């Protein structure tokens, strides 16, 4: 018997907000198995020594969406729908990519993007997030209770900092690619979209737009974090907050500015730092 719309919404809300789930435990095991690329949802590697075992249990790239494995595709295709939940979104993009492309051959620029994608995917998975998509020179990642637990805001901020460090912003020689990031916690509809030919998990809503605009406004080496995300993550309340004018917003958005630079990298302590 097919589920009604209300039943599908209840199913997805329960599924997405389980902070201690079997899926999360399996994902933590899979992410320890080396090699990219991997399933964007369960983190099963598609290559490397573990690939034959993954293939044997249905964890090969799905024909209708090679970004996720066959078993995950079957699950979301069967349970088409979604629900509005609180989550944290991380957008990070290459600053000045047009200028970079003009100065490089198309092959070299493609190689740079591929390197950025690999590094970004690895960082997101290590911090219990899910890669929503790559759009040109930008990565979009989601952090919600099913995968990230109740600390999804803190994990997203940690992932943003780790990504900027991994791209060289903490190195004295400077980054190998300039990246800025935006992090926002809010309500969005999360679920399976598409049709029989292509289905994927994504998030839609104003929270997504806010995170995207933050990333667009961030300078290289900078993470713009909304006050909502900063408070949820327990960032130092004494950090300076700015009112940032974002396109489409009637009033300024309160943000905390975090920076990754060589002198900041030498600061002791863990977690996000100003």
N, C-alpha and C positions, 0 to 999 in steps of 0.2 A: 504493500500500500504506500502510495506516495505521501510524503510529508506535506503538511500545509505550510503556508508562509510563516505563521507564528511558530510552528514546530521547528522549522529550519532555523529561524532566528534564535530560538532557545537553545537548540543544539550547538550552534556556532558560538553563542555567548559563553556557554559552559565550556566548550572545547578550547576557546581562545584564552579564557581567564583562569584556567587551572594552573596554579603556580607550582604544583608538584605533580607532574604527569609522567606516565610511562614514556611518552614521546620525548620529553625533555631529557630523561635519563639515557635513552638510547642515543639521542643526538649528542650528548656529552661523550659517549663512547666513540661514536663515528668520527667526531671532529678530531680525536686523537690519532686517527689513522691518517698517515701523511699522504699528500698529493692533491693537487687541484687539477681540473675543476671538480666540484662536488654538488650534490643536490642542494638547492637553495633552502629547502625546508628541513630535511632530516640530517643534512651534512654528510651523507654517504659519499665516499670518494668514487669518482668514475674512472680513475686511472691509478697506476701504481700497483704495489704488491697485493693490496687488499681488494682490488677491482674484481678478480674472478669470484671471490667469496660474495661480494656485494651483488654481482650479477646473478649468482645462484639463488639469492633470496629476493630477486625482483628489483634490485637497486641499480639498474642500468638506466641511462637517459631515456626518458619517455619519447616515443616517436612524435607525439603531438606537442611536446614542449620539452626540448632537451635540457632546459635549465633545471628541471626537477626529475626525480627518478620515477620509474613506472608505477611503483606501489603508491607513492605520494600523489601522482597524477590520478590514479584510479580513485583514491580516497576523495580528493577535492572535486573530481568530476561527478562522483556519485552523490556527494553532499553539496550540490551547487547552492550557493547562498552566502550569507554572512550576518554580522551583527555590529552594532555600534559599541565600541569599548574604549577604555582609556589605554593609550599606548604612547610610546616615545618614538619620534622620527628623527633620523639623522640623514641630512643631505650634505654631501661634500663634493666640491667640484674644483677642477683645475682653473686657476686664475690666469687670465691672459692666454687662453688656449688658441685663440685666433692668431695672435702674434707668434706664438710658438710654432704653429702649423706653417706660417709663412716663412719661418727661418729653417725649417727642416724639410727633408724629402717626405713624401707621403708614406713611404715604407718606414722611415724612422719615427714619424709621428704615430703611425699605427702601432709600432712596437712600444712606444711610450705609453699609449693608452692601454695596451694589453698588460703591461707591467703594473700600471695603476690599478686596473681591474683585479689582477691577481692579489696584489697587496691589500686592497680594500676588502675583498672577499675574505681573505684569511683573517684580517683584523675583526671584521664583523662576526664571523663564526666563533672566534676565540672569546668574544664577549657576549655570547649567547644571543646574538641577533640574527635576523634573516635579511638577506639581500632581496629587496623588492625588485629593483631593476637597475640597469645602467642606461643612462640617457646621454648619448654623446660623450661629454667629458665629465659626467656627474654620476655618482653612486647614490642610490636611495636605499636606506636600510630601515627596518622596523624592529622595535623591541617591545614585546608584550608578554604578559604573565606565562603563557604556555611555554615559551622558549626562554624567557629572561627572568621569570619569577617576579616578585613584588618590587625589586630594585631596578626595574627597567630604565628609569631615568638616569640613575647613576651609571649603569652599564653603558648606556648610549653615550654619555659624556666621556667616560673612560675610553670607549672605542674611538671617539672623535680625536681625543688626545693621542691615542696610540697610532692612529692613522697619520696624523701630522708628524709624529716622531718617525714613523716608518718611511715617510716620504722625505725625510732629511731635514725637517725644520729645526731639530735640536742639534744638528751638526754644525760645527764651526765653519765648514765650507759651504753651508747653505743647502737648500733642498734640491733634490734631483728633479722635482716637479713642484711648482707652487700650488698649494691647496688651501682653500678656506672651507669652513664647515658651519652648519647651523643645526641646533638641537631644540626640539620643542615637544612638550608633553601636553596631550589634549585628547579630545574625543574624535574618533574617526570611524567610518564604516570599514570593517576589515572582513574579507571573505574571498570566495572563488568567483572570478569573472571570466567571461569568454563563452565559447560554444564548444561543440564536439571537436572542432578542428584545433582549438587552442584554448586551454584553461590555465589560469594562474591565480595565485594569492596576491592580493594587493590591498592598499588602503586608499580611501578617497574621502575628501571633506576639507573643511577650512584648515584643520590642523596640518594637513599635508601642504597646503598652499603656504601657510606661515613658515614651516620649516624650509621650504624651497626658497622663499624670499630672504630668509636669514642667510642661507648659504650664498645667495647672490650678493648680499651686502658685506659678507665677511672678507677681510683682507687675507692675503697669503699668511699662513701661520696663525690665523685667528679662528676662534670658535665662538660664535654668538649663541648664547643659551638664553632662552626666555626665562623670566622670573618663575613661571610655573614649573618648568623643568628643574631650575636651580633649587627651588624650595623642596620639590619632591626628592631630589637627589641629596639634600642636606648640605649643599654648598655653604661655605662660610657666609653668614648673613651680613658681614661687614664689607664684602666685596662691593665695589662701586657698581651701581646700576645706571644705565643710560635709557633714555626714551628714544627708541629708534622708529623713524617714520618708514613704514612698509607700504608698498603699493596695495591699494584696495582696502586699507585699514583707516577707519575714521579717526582714530586716536593713536598716539605713539605707543609702541610695544615695549614694555620694560625688559631689558636684556642685561645679562652679565657677560662681560668680555673676558675670555680666557685666551692666553697666548702660549704658543710653543716656540721657544727660541733657545739658543745655546745656554744662556745664563739661567733660564728657567729650568732647563733640564737637569742642572746640577743641584737644584733644591732638593733637600731630603724630604721623605714622606711619600705616601702613596695617594692615588686618587687625583682628581682634578686640582690644578693649582692655577692661580691667576697669572 
